[in-house]
């Protein structure tokens, strides 16, 4: 569920605010960066921003072709003498992570394609060896290494099938752990560590396609539902010279544990990996000897609810003190903090001291003794850049400009001297610039708009339960406080994301086909317990075994307060949401039918027992141990209480939240004599965007239903 929510909302809490320079790649020392501009790879030097063209289209035009390669992504070798180009990409579940790779020799302009004997657009995650003499990649769930000079391709694994997955991951690891790239070169270039996922025992969920051929056909997806055992997973290290793999001897049943993170130690003799138990409330980190496979535990953590997998660098950890220590993120003291841990004995030191959450780590300046990170101690809807001493003895130091209240984001250079900085807030104030450190000095400004505009209001509401919730509101045009207006609530209310942020674009109703403010609607979203707001672990973990219960009550109790406002019409209260927000919409209509009169639920999880095991078991426990929270939190349990107007929308090709749940919901509504409306989109996935006219049709459907059943305007 996580990846779709990040997509549909455009940004998630722990990285909200969008960098002005998309596709930016730093050079090794952080004194410049590369971009693709109209097919040309260019380099900008800092702080002068002098521009040079590094790779021309002619250099990446294959022999016999009149067109240059369309660069989807690129990376330089460590010495800068070779360029790896990713092109002709295709989608794998959420992202286009398979395609073709080419190598350009920058010294003689020789251009060669990798994996010529492999199917078109089948290579994944290609990367240079440390000395850039070889490239490793995955194709067909097997791992290969190719010698650039000779073109020789060597298979490092040979057992890959649709269910034996080497060097990448199955559906659920990708969806819920964001694991995609499943192998790592050793620093000395002699070995590769990789994941092997065995999904042989995972049952297929069969989606059916009724429209693309004379006879219908099924589309299988290996999908472990809540209560079903996970795929077996292990990590091996393959010797490049011999092609033999040594498996790491990590304790425990492979089908009752996860390995969501792994990285090499600097000496190329050990790897470090993180193991989670199935409930995801116990985490252990092991140092593994690549010769013997012995796994030595060096760090562990447990929680009464769950532990988030949050490595400090990609799928690994940030190493300091010449590899003797690493940084780890934990909520063990009640706040999301950064710790430094000694690899010999696991001694810990709290770095980010204080009653606040570290939102995301941005850079570590070990030489200067500082760590840079995002946080917002005073307002959970905002975020700012701070730094603190790496020794844990410093005071929190705000680096973002004090006169820019809202959401900041930074892309910092490797040396921490420069950053691409963006700022915005709900007043439509914004800045896009390059800055230098120390001092946060502007070195180049792309845009600045500090004149407030717009009609978004930020507010707080305290419920009868004593829960204070942040919210945003957009009032209708020509608002008359003596009149009463309908309210349209936008909800998500689950652990994967937030809906209330002090940033441009956070507020609004994206699905409305027209000017919703001119049509006389109040738009509101409020943020309750269980969402990943930086309000401390107690706020976030309150939802454990309470999805569909406590988060629903928080939303309803906030709405109960809001309908007491003199300009709100209590007879015209509508709510909508997508995915987890669709589930919340259903639960609000079913559990609090006297508050919510109209609801539009898109791609909802109607029955929690139908969703994937990693997500649902993380937040709800194991159904075989305690099924009751799953039942009580599922909308289908309360469908008999529907009183208002309901529109359910779902794509039949949704591999994430299966159409199956909506069909079960329909049966329950029909059984209880509840009238409702339904729209299915054939073969559309969770985003319901495929096919000509789909997005426009969905928007018009949404708008028409809202206008019909919850008409806008003052009364």
C-alpha positions in Angstrom: 0.0 0.0 0.0 2.9 2.3 0.8 4.2 2.9 -2.7 0.9 3.8 -4.2 0.0 6.2 -1.5 3.3 8.0 -2.0 2.5 8.2 -5.7 -1.1 9.4 -5.5 -0.3 12.1 -2.9 2.9 13.1 -4.8 5.0 13.3 -1.7 5.1 11.6 1.7 5.8 13.1 5.1 9.4 12.0 5.5 10.4 13.6 2.2 7.8 16.1 1.5 8.7 19.2 -0.5 10.1 18.6 -4.0 13.6 19.5 -5.2 13.7 21.9 -8.1 16.4 19.8 -9.8 15.0 16.4 -10.7 17.4 13.8 -11.9 20.4 15.6 -10.4 23.5 13.5 -9.8 26.5 14.8 -7.8 30.1 14.3 -8.8 32.2 12.4 -6.3 33.5 15.3 -4.3 30.3 17.3 -4.3 31.7 20.3 -6.2 29.3 19.8 -9.2 26.4 17.9 -10.5 25.2 16.3 -13.8 21.8 16.6 -15.5 20.3 15.5 -18.8 19.2 18.5 -20.8 17.5 17.8 -24.2 19.5 14.6 -24.7 22.8 16.1 -23.6 24.5 15.1 -20.3 25.8 18.4 -18.9 27.8 19.2 -15.8 27.5 22.3 -13.6 30.4 23.4 -11.4 29.7 25.0 -8.0 29.5 27.7 -7.0 30.0 29.3 -10.4 27.4 27.2 -12.1 29.6 27.1 -15.2 28.1 24.7 -17.7 29.9 22.1 -19.8 28.5 19.5 -22.1 29.9 16.1 -21.1 28.1 13.7 -23.4 26.6 14.6 -26.8 23.7 12.7 -28.5 26.1 11.5 -31.2 28.2 9.7 -28.6 25.2 7.6 -27.4 23.8 6.9 -30.9 24.2 3.1 -31.5 25.9 2.0 -34.8 23.3 1.7 -37.5 20.8 3.9 -35.7 19.8 7.5 -36.5 18.6 8.2 -33.0 20.5 8.5 -29.8 19.5 6.5 -26.8 16.8 8.0 -24.7 18.5 8.4 -21.3 16.2 7.2 -18.5 19.0 7.2 -16.0 22.8 7.2 -16.0 25.8 6.7 -13.7 29.5 7.3 -14.0 32.2 4.9 -12.9 34.2 6.0 -9.9 37.1 7.2 -12.1 34.7 9.0 -14.5 36.1 7.1 -17.5 32.9 5.1 -18.3 29.3 5.9 -18.4 26.4 3.4 -17.7 23.2 4.4 -19.5 19.7 3.0 -18.7 17.1 3.2 -21.5 14.0 1.5 -23.0 12.7 1.0 -19.5 9.6 -1.0 -18.6 7.4 -1.1 -15.5 7.7 -3.8 -12.8 4.7 -3.3 -10.5 5.1 0.3 -9.5 8.3 1.5 -11.1 10.1 1.0 -14.5 13.0 -1.0 -13.1 13.8 -3.2 -16.1 15.2 -2.1 -19.4 18.4 -2.0 -21.5 21.8 -0.9 -20.4 24.7 0.5 -22.5 28.3 1.4 -21.6 30.0 4.4 -23.1 33.8 4.6 -22.8 34.6 8.2 -22.3 38.2 7.9 -23.6 37.5 6.4 -27.1 33.7 6.9 -27.4 33.1 3.2 -27.8 29.4 2.4 -27.1 28.3 -1.1 -26.4 25.2 -2.8 -25.2 25.1 -5.1 -22.2 23.3 -8.4 -22.1 22.9 -8.7 -25.9 21.8 -12.3 -25.5 19.1 -11.4 -23.0 15.5 -10.4 -23.9 14.8 -6.8 -24.7 14.2 -4.6 -21.7 15.0 -7.4 -19.2 18.1 -6.1 -17.4 17.7 -4.7 -13.9 19.8 -2.6 -11.5 23.1 -2.8 -13.6 26.1 -1.3 -11.8 29.8 -1.0 -12.3 32.3 -3.1 -10.3 34.5 -0.8 -8.1 37.2 -0.8 -10.8 34.6 -0.4 -13.6 36.0 -3.4 -15.5 32.7 -5.3 -15.1 29.0 -4.7 -14.8 26.6 -6.9 -12.8 22.9 -7.0 -13.5 19.8 -9.1 -13.0 17.8 -10.7 -15.9 15.0 -13.2 -15.6 15.6 -13.5 -11.8 19.2 -14.5 -12.2 22.3 -12.5 -11.5 25.0 -12.0 -14.2 28.4 -10.3 -14.5 29.7 -9.0 -17.8 33.3 -8.2 -18.6 33.3 -4.9 -20.5 36.5 -5.5 -22.5 35.7 -8.9 -23.8 31.9 -8.9 -23.6 31.9 -12.2 -21.8 28.8 -12.8 -19.7 29.0 -15.1 -16.7 25.9 -16.4 -14.9 26.3 -16.1 -11.1 23.0 -17.9 -10.4 21.1 -20.3 -12.6 18.0 -21.4 -10.6 16.0 -18.2 -11.2 12.3 -18.8 -12.1 9.1 -16.8 -11.6 9.2 -17.9 -8.0 13.0 -18.3 -7.3 14.1 -14.7 -7.3 17.8 -13.8 -7.2 19.1 -10.2 -6.9 15.6 -8.6 -6.7 12.4 -9.2 -4.8 8.8 -10.5 -4.9 5.7 -8.3 -5.0 5.3 -7.8 -1.3 8.9 -7.0 -0.5 8.8 -4.3 -3.1 5.4 -2.9 -2.1 5.9 -2.8 1.7 9.7 -2.6 2.2 10.5 -0.7 -1.0 13.1 -3.4 -1.7 13.9 -3.6 -5.4 17.7 -3.6 -6.1 18.7 -6.9 -4.5 22.5 -7.1 -4.9 25.7 -5.3 -3.8 29.3 -5.3 -5.1 31.9 -5.8 -2.4 34.3 -2.8 -2.0 37.2 -4.9 -3.4 35.1 -6.0 -6.4 35.7 -9.7 -5.8 32.3 -10.7 -4.6 28.6 -9.8 -4.8 26.2 -10.1 -1.9 22.6 -10.8 -3.0 19.1 -11.7 -1.8 17.4 -14.9 -2.8 13.6 -14.9 -2.3 11.8 -18.3 -2.6 8.1 -17.6 -3.3 7.4 -21.2 -4.2 4.8 -21.6 -1.5 3.1 -18.3 -2.0 -0.3 -18.8 -3.6 -1.2 -16.9 -6.7 -4.0 -14.4 -6.6 -5.8 -14.6 -9.9 -7.0 -11.4 -11.5 -9.2 -11.9 -14.6 -9.1 -10.1 -17.9 -12.4 -10.2 -19.7 -11.8 -7.5 -22.3 -8.6 -8.1 -24.2 -9.4 -11.3 -26.0 -12.3 -13.5 -27.1 -11.9 -15.7 -24.1 -11.1 -14.4 -20.7 -7.7 -15.2 -19.1 -6.2 -14.9 -15.7 -3.3 -12.9 -14.5 -1.5 -14.5 -11.5 0.2 -12.5 -8.8 2.2 -14.2 -6.0 0.5 -12.5 -3.1 0.8 -13.5 0.6 -2.4 -12.4 2.3 -2.6 -11.6 6.1 -2.1 -14.8 8.0 -0.2 -16.6 5.2 3.5 -17.4 5.6 6.0 -15.0 3.9 8.4 -16.0 1.2 11.6 -17.6 2.4 14.5 -15.2 2.1 18.2 -15.6 2.5 21.4 -13.7 1.6 24.4 -15.2 -0.2 27.8 -14.0 -1.3 29.0 -15.2 -4.6 32.7 -15.2 -5.5 33.1 -13.6 -9.0 36.1 -15.8 -9.9 34.6 -19.2 -9.0 30.9 -18.4 -9.3 30.2 -20.2 -6.0 27.8 -18.8 -3.4 28.2 -19.0 0.4 24.9 -18.6 2.2 24.8 -16.5 5.4 23.8 -18.7 8.4 21.3 -16.3 9.9 19.3 -18.0 12.8 15.6 -18.6 12.6 13.0 -20.0 10.2 13.4 -18.2 6.8 9.6 -18.3 6.4 9.0 -16.6 9.7 11.5 -13.7 9.2 12.3 -10.9 6.9 15.6 -9.5 5.7 14.8 -6.0 4.6 18.3 -4.4 4.6 21.9 -5.5 3.9 25.2 -3.8 3.2 28.9 -4.6 2.9 31.5 -3.7 5.6 34.5 -1.7 4.3 36.9 -4.6 4.6 35.0 -6.8 2.1 35.1 -9.6 4.6 31.8 -9.2 6.2 28.3 -8.0 5.4 25.8 -6.5 7.8 22.1 -7.3 7.5 18.9 -6.7 9.4 16.4 -9.4 10.3 12.8 -8.8 11.4 10.6 -11.4 13.0 7.3 -12.0 11.2 5.4 -9.7 13.6 8.0 -7.0 12.9 8.4 -6.1 16.5 11.9 -7.6 17.0 14.8 -6.4 14.9 18.3 -7.9 14.9 21.4 -6.8 13.1 24.1 -9.4 12.2 27.7 -9.2 11.0 28.2 -12.1 8.7 31.5 -13.6 7.7 31.5 -14.2 3.9 33.9 -17.2 4.1 32.2 -19.2 6.9 28.7 -17.7 6.7 28.7 -17.3 10.5 26.3 -14.6 11.7 27.2 -12.7 14.8 24.4 -10.5 16.4 25.6 -7.0 17.2 22.4 -5.0 17.8 18.8 -5.8 18.7 15.6 -4.0 19.4 12.1 -4.9 20.4 8.8 -3.0 20.5 5.3 -3.7 21.9 3.9 -2.7 18.5 6.2 -2.7 15.4 9.6 -1.5 14.3 10.0 0.5 11.1 12.8 -0.5 8.8 14.8 2.7 8.4 18.4 2.3 7.3 20.2 5.6 7.1 21.5 5.1 3.5 19.4 3.4 0.9 19.2 -0.2 1.9 22.1 0.0 4.2 23.6 2.1 6.9 25.8 5.2 7.3 29.3 4.1 8.6 31.4 6.4 10.7 34.7 6.2 12.7 36.4 4.2 9.9 33.7 1.6 9.9 33.8 0.9 13.6 30.4 2.5 14.1 27.2 2.9 12.2 24.1 5.1 12.5 20.7 3.7 13.1 17.2 5.2 13.5 15.1 4.1 16.4 12.0 5.1 18.4 13.1 3.3 21.6 12.9 6.4 23.8 9.5 7.5 22.4 10.9 9.7 19.7 12.3 9.0 16.3 16.0 9.5 16.9 19.5 8.8 15.5 21.9 6.6 17.4 25.5 5.7 16.7 26.2 2.0 17.4 29.6 0.3 17.9 30.0 -2.8 15.7 32.0 -4.4 18.5 29.6 -5.0 21.3 26.8 -2.8 20.2 27.4 0.2 22.5 25.0 3.0 21.7 25.1 6.7 21.8 22.0 8.9 21.3 22.9 11.7 18.8 19.7 13.7 18.2 18.8 14.4 21.8 15.4 16.0 22.6 11.7 15.6 22.6 11.2 15.7 18.8 11.3 13.4 15.8 14.1 13.3 13.3 12.1 13.2 10.1 15.0 12.2 7.7 18.8 12.1 7.7 20.3 14.5 5.1 24.1 14.4 5.6 26.9 13.4 8.0 29.9 15.7 8.2 32.2 13.5 10.2 35.2 15.8 9.8 33.2 18.8 11.0 31.5 16.7 13.6 27.9 17.4 12.6 24.9 15.5 11.4 22.2 17.3 9.2 18.6 16.2 9.3 15.0 17.3 8.9 12.8 17.9 11.9 9.9 20.0 13.1 9.8 20.2 17.0 7.0 22.8 17.1 4.6 22.1 14.2 4.0 18.6 12.9 2.8 19.9 9.5 6.1 21.5 8.7 9.8 20.5 8.3 13.1 22.3 8.6 16.8 21.5 8.3 18.7 21.2 11.6 22.1 20.1 12.6 23.5 18.7 15.9 26.9 17.5 17.0 27.6 13.9 16.1 28.9 13.3 19.6 25.5 13.7 21.1 26.5 16.6 23.3 25.3 19.5 21.2 22.2 21.7 21.0 19.7 21.5 18.2 20.6 24.2 15.6 18.1 25.5 13.1 19.6 26.1 9.7 16.5 26.9 7.6 15.6 30.6 7.4 13.5 31.6 10.4 11.3 33.8 8.3 10.2 30.9 6.0 7.5 29.0 8.0 6.4 25.9 6.3 8.0 22.9 4.5 11.7 22.8 3.5 13.5 20.2 1.5 17.2 19.8 0.6 19.4 17.8 -1.7 22.8 18.1 -0.1 26.1 17.5 -1.8 28.3 14.7 -0.6 30.6 17.2 1.1 27.7 19.0 2.7 28.9 22.4 1.3 26.0 22.9 -1.1 22.3 22.1 -1.4 19.5 22.5 -3.7 16.8 24.0 -1.4 13.1 24.3 -1.9 10.5 25.9 0.4 6.7 26.3 0.3 3.7 26.7 2.6 0.0 26.7 2.5 0.0 30.5 1.7 1.6 29.7 -1.6 4.9 31.3 -0.6 7.8 29.5 -2.2 11.5 29.6 -2.8 13.7 27.5 -5.1 17.4 28.1 -4.8 21.0 26.8 -4.3 22.5 27.5 -1.0 26.0 27.0 0.6 26.9 26.0 4.1 27.7 27.0 6.7 25.4 29.9 6.9 22.6 28.8 4.5 23.7 31.5 2.0 22.0 31.8 -1.3 24.4 31.2 -4.2 21.8 31.0 -7.0 18.1 31.8 -6.9 15.7 30.2 -9.4 12.5 31.5 -8.1 11.1 33.4 -5.1 7.4 34.2 -4.3 6.9 35.5 -0.8 3.6 37.4 -1.3 0.9 35.3 0.4 -2.0 34.1 -1.7 -4.7 31.5 -1.8 -7.4 30.5 0.6 -6.0 27.5 2.5 -6.3 27.8 6.3 -4.4 25.6 8.8 -6.2 24.9 12.0 -6.3 22.5 15.0 -9.3 20.8 16.6 -9.5 19.1 19.9 -11.9 16.2 20.3 -13.9 15.1 23.3 -11.3 12.4 23.8 -8.6 15.1 24.3 -6.9 14.4 21.0 -5.6 17.6 19.2 -5.6 17.1 15.5 -4.0 19.3 12.8 -6.1 20.2 9.7 -6.4 22.3 6.6 -9.5 23.9 5.3 -10.4 25.7 2.1 -13.6 27.8 2.3 -15.9 28.5 -0.7 -15.5 31.5 -2.9 -17.6 34.5 -1.8 -17.9 32.8 1.6 -20.7 34.2 3.8 -20.2 33.3 7.5 -23.9 33.7 8.1 -24.8 30.9 5.7 -24.2 27.1 6.0 -22.1 25.1 3.6 -21.5 21.5 2.9 -18.1 19.9 3.9 -16.1 17.4 1.9 -13.6 15.6 4.1 -10.5 14.1 2.5 -9.1 11.1 4.5 -6.4 8.5 4.5 -5.8 8.0 8.3 -3.4 4.9 8.1 0.3 4.5 9.0 1.6 4.8 5.4 1.1 8.6 5.0 -0.3 11.9 6.1 -2.8 14.3 4.5 -2.1 17.5 6.4 1.1 19.3 5.4 2.0 23.0 5.4 3.1 23.0 1.8 1.9 24.0 -1.7 -0.3 21.4 -3.2 -1.1 19.6 0.0 -4.7 21.0 0.3 -7.4 20.5 -2.2 -9.6 18.0 -4.0 -7.6 16.6 -6.9 -10.5 14.5 -8.3 -13.0 17.3 -8.7 -13.7 18.3 -12.3 -14.3 22.0 -11.9 -13.9 24.7 -9.4 -15.0 23.2 -6.2 -14.6 26.4 -4.2 -16.7 28.3 -6.7 -19.3 25.5 -6.4 -19.7 26.2 -2.8 -17.9 23.4 -0.9 -15.8 23.6 2.3 -12.9 21.2 1.9 -11.2 19.8 5.0 -8.7 17.2 6.0 -7.7 16.4 9.6 -4.8 14.2 10.9 -5.5 11.7 13.7 -3.5 9.2 15.6 -1.7 6.5 13.7 -0.4 8.5 10.8 3.4 9.1 10.5 3.3 12.7 11.7 6.4 13.8 13.7 4.5 13.8 17.0 6.3 11.1 18.8 6.0 7.3 18.8 3.0 7.2 21.1 1.0 9.1 18.5 2.0 6.9 15.6 1.8 3.6 17.5 -1.6 4.2 19.0 -3.1 2.5 15.9 -1.5 -0.8 16.6 -4.2 -3.5 16.4 -6.6 -0.5 15.9 -6.7 0.2 12.2 -10.4 0.8 11.4 -11.1 1.6 15.0 -9.1 4.3 16.7 -8.3 6.2 13.5 -11.9 6.1 12.5 -13.0 7.4 15.9 -10.5 10.3 15.7 -11.8 11.3 12.3 -15.4 11.1 13.5 -14.8 13.0 16.7 -13.1 15.8 14.8 -16.0 15.9 12.4 -18.4 16.1 15.3 -16.7 19.2 16.5 -16.5 20.7 13.0 -20.2 20.3 12.3 -20.8 22.5 15.3 -19.2 25.5 13.5 -21.9 28.0 12.7 -21.2 27.9 8.9 -21.2 24.1 8.5 -24.4 22.3 7.3 -24.6 19.1 9.3 -27.0 17.6 6.7 -24.4 17.9 4.0 -21.3 16.1 5.2 -19.3 14.1 2.6 -16.1 12.1 2.8 -13.7 10.6 0.2 -10.4 8.7 0.1 -8.3 6.3 -1.9 -6.8 3.0 -0.9 -6.5 3.1 2.9 -8.5 6.3 2.6 -11.2 4.4 0.8 -11.3 2.0 3.7 -11.5 4.9 6.1 -14.4 6.4 4.0 -16.3 3.1 4.2 -15.7 2.8 8.0 -16.8 6.4 8.6 -20.1 5.9 6.7 -20.8 2.5 8.3 -19.6 3.2 11.9 -20.8 6.9 12.2 -23.8 7.0 9.8 -25.3 9.9 11.7 -22.4 12.2 10.9 -21.4 11.3 7.3 -24.2 11.5 4.7 -22.2 10.8 1.5 -19.0 8.9 0.8 -16.9 8.1 -2.3 -14.5 5.2 -1.6 -11.9 4.4 -4.2 -9.9 1.1 -4.2 -10.7 0.4 -0.6 -9.6 -2.5 1.6 -13.0 -3.8 2.6 -11.7 -6.7 4.6 -8.3 -6.5 6.3 -7.8 -10.3 6.0 -7.5 -9.9 2.3 -4.6 -7.5 2.3 -0.9 -8.4 2.2 0.8 -9.9 5.2 3.8 -7.5 5.6 1.6 -4.4 5.8 -1.4 -5.8 7.7 0.5 -8.0 10.2 2.9 -5.1 11.0 0.1 -2.9 12.3 -2.4 -5.5 13.4 -0.4 -8.6 14.6 -1.1 -12.1 13.3 -4.7 -13.0 12.6 -4.1 -16.6 13.7 -3.2 -15.3 17.2 -5.9 -12.6 17.4 -8.4 -12.3 14.6 -10.8 -10.0 16.4 -9.0 -6.6 15.6 -9.0 -7.5 11.9 -12.7 -8.2 12.0 -13.7 -5.2 14.0 -11.5 -2.9 11.9 -12.8 -4.1 8.6 -15.6 -2.0 6.8 -17.4 -5.2 5.7 -18.2 -5.9 9.4 -20.2 -2.7 9.7 -21.7 -2.5 6.2 -25.2 -3.2 7.6 -25.2 0.2 9.3 -25.1 2.2 6.0 -27.7 5.0 6.0 -26.2 7.6 3.5 -25.1 7.7 -0.1 -22.2 5.5 -1.1 -20.2 5.3 -4.3 -17.5 2.5 -4.5 -14.9 2.7 -7.3 -12.4 0.0 -8.0 -10.2 -1.3 -10.9 -10.6 -5.0 -11.6 -6.9 -5.3 -12.4 -5.7 -3.9 -9.0 -2.8 -6.1 -7.9 -2.4 -4.2 -4.7 -5.9 -3.9 -3.2 -7.8 -6.7 -4.9 -11.2 -6.2 -6.5 -12.2 -9.3 -4.5 -12.7 -7.2 -1.4 -15.1 -4.9 -3.2 -17.1 -7.9 -4.5 -17.4 -9.2 -0.9 -18.5 -5.8 0.3 -21.2 -5.7 -2.5 -22.5 -9.1 -1.3 -22.7 -7.8 2.3 -24.5 -4.6 1.3 -26.9 -6.5 -0.9 -27.6 -9.1 1.9 -28.6 -6.2 4.2 -30.7 -4.4 1.6 -28.4 -1.4 1.4 -28.6 0.6 -1.8 -25.4 2.1 -3.2 -23.7 2.8 -6.4 -20.7 1.1 -7.9 -18.2 1.7 -10.7 -15.6 -0.9 -11.8 -12.9 0.0 -14.3 -11.9 -3.1 -16.3 -8.2 -4.1 -15.9 -7.2 -0.8 -14.3 -4.6 -1.1 -11.5 -4.6 0.6 -8.1 -4.0 4.0 -9.6 -7.0 3.7 -12.1 -5.1 5.6 -14.7 -4.6 3.2 -17.6 -6.4 3.6 -20.9 -7.6 6.6 -22.8 -10.1 8.8 -21.0 -9.9 6.9 -17.7 -8.7 9.8 -15.5 -11.1 12.3 -17.0 -14.0 9.8 -16.6 -13.1 9.1 -13.0 -13.0 12.8 -12.2 -16.3 13.4 -13.8 -17.9 10.5 -12.0 -16.6 11.8 -8.7 -17.8 15.3 -9.4 -21.2 14.3 -10.6 -21.9 12.0 -7.7 -20.9 14.6 -5.1 -23.0 17.3 -6.7 -26.0 15.1 -6.9 -25.9 13.7 -3.4 -24.2 16.5 -1.5 -25.0 19.7 -3.5 -22.8 22.7 -3.0 -23.6 26.3 -2.1 -24.8 28.3 0.9 -28.1 27.8 2.6 
